[in-house]
Amino acid sequence: MRKIVLAAAVATSALGLAACGETADAVSEGTDAMVEGADSAVNAAGEAVEGAADATTEAAGDAVDATTEAAGDATDAVEGAADATVEAAGDAGASVAELAEDAAAQAEAMVEGE
């Protein structure tokens, strides 16, 4: 009877060890799956950050180009306004000179007519 009890104890221990081995394998597989999931998440996050950085760089470049173009347009507009102002001032100066000559001629005519 002792041999039977001893054999039963050994068999129970063997079954317990086998169950522990299967549990350890399942835990190991679960851990591997979690590590793979974490790696995938890290890779996806890295790609998202790279994409955002590329988009930001491109947007900044576009903004610089637009600003440069706007500055060039503004410079052209200011130069055009300055040219128009100089031309208008020249025309006004010529008109004033003509008026002064006319006034001088009228004054001279009045003096001679007296």
WOUR-V275699 format. One record per pair of residues at least 24 apart in sequence whose ideal C-beta (glycine too) atoms are under 10 Angstrom apart, sorted by the first residue. I is the first residue (numbers start at 1). J is the second residue. Records with the same first field share a line. If there is no record, write none. Layout:
I->J + J
//
This chain:
none
//
